[in-house]
Amino acid sequence: MAWAVQRNGATVRVEIGAPVEDWDSLMEDVNAALDPRPAAVSLPRRVEGGTGSDAERLRMLWALLSMRGLTIQRAAG
């Protein structure tokens, strides 16, 4: 698994590294961590060493969380 989703108090921290072989499982882990609703989600700006597909999926994750009205903090990366 090239990712970690952890809740730290009112913040959900998402760490993503390449290769990401199963974005669907990553999305499920993120969704599970959103209940109860966090004050913020810490999400990387890019997948270090990732592919163009990884970049697109990360943009989709940013968009989905934004559409849900969640506050997103840019994590290093």
C-alpha positions as CSV (number, residue, x, y, z in Angstrom):
1,M,0.0,0.0,0.0
2,A,1.5,3.3,-1.1
3,W,-0.7,5.5,1.1
4,A,-1.8,6.2,4.6
5,V,-5.0,7.8,5.9
6,Q,-4.9,8.8,9.5
7,R,-7.2,10.9,11.7
8,N,-5.4,13.2,14.1
9,G,-8.0,14.9,16.2
10,A,-10.2,17.0,13.9
11,T,-7.9,16.6,10.9
12,V,-7.6,13.7,8.4
13,R,-4.1,13.4,7.1
14,V,-3.6,11.6,3.7
15,E,-0.2,10.6,2.6
16,I,0.3,9.2,-0.9
17,G,3.4,7.8,-2.5
18,A,4.0,6.1,-5.9
19,P,3.1,3.7,-7.1
20,V,-0.6,3.9,-6.4
21,E,-2.0,0.7,-7.7
22,D,-5.5,0.9,-6.3
23,W,-7.0,4.4,-6.2
24,D,-10.4,2.9,-5.5
25,S,-9.2,1.5,-2.2
26,L,-7.5,4.8,-1.3
27,M,-10.8,6.7,-2.0
28,E,-12.7,4.2,0.2
29,D,-10.2,4.7,3.0
30,V,-10.5,8.5,2.7
31,N,-14.3,8.3,2.7
32,A,-14.3,6.1,5.8
33,A,-12.1,8.7,7.6
34,L,-14.6,11.5,6.9
35,D,-17.1,10.2,9.4
36,P,-17.5,12.1,11.7
37,R,-16.8,15.1,9.5
38,P,-13.3,16.5,10.1
39,A,-12.5,20.2,10.4
40,A,-9.9,19.7,7.6
41,V,-8.2,17.2,5.3
42,S,-4.4,17.4,4.8
43,L,-3.7,16.3,1.2
44,P,-0.5,16.4,-0.8
45,R,-0.3,18.6,-3.9
46,R,1.3,15.8,-5.9
47,V,2.3,12.2,-5.8
48,E,6.0,12.0,-5.6
49,G,7.3,9.8,-8.4
50,G,3.7,9.4,-9.7
51,T,2.5,9.1,-13.2
52,G,0.2,11.4,-15.2
53,S,-2.7,9.1,-14.2
54,D,-1.8,9.5,-10.5
55,A,-1.8,13.3,-10.9
56,E,-5.2,13.2,-12.5
57,R,-6.7,10.9,-9.8
58,L,-5.2,13.2,-7.1
59,R,-6.9,16.2,-8.8
60,M,-10.2,14.3,-8.8
61,L,-9.8,13.6,-5.1
62,W,-9.1,17.3,-4.4
63,A,-12.2,18.2,-6.4
64,L,-14.4,15.7,-4.7
65,L,-13.4,16.8,-1.2
66,S,-13.9,20.5,-2.3
67,M,-17.4,19.7,-3.6
68,R,-18.2,18.2,-0.2
69,G,-17.3,21.6,1.4
70,L,-14.3,20.2,3.3
71,T,-11.4,22.4,4.1
72,I,-8.3,21.1,2.5
73,Q,-4.8,21.9,3.8
74,R,-1.9,21.4,1.4
75,A,0.5,18.8,2.8
76,A,4.1,18.6,1.7
77,G,4.7,16.6,-1.4
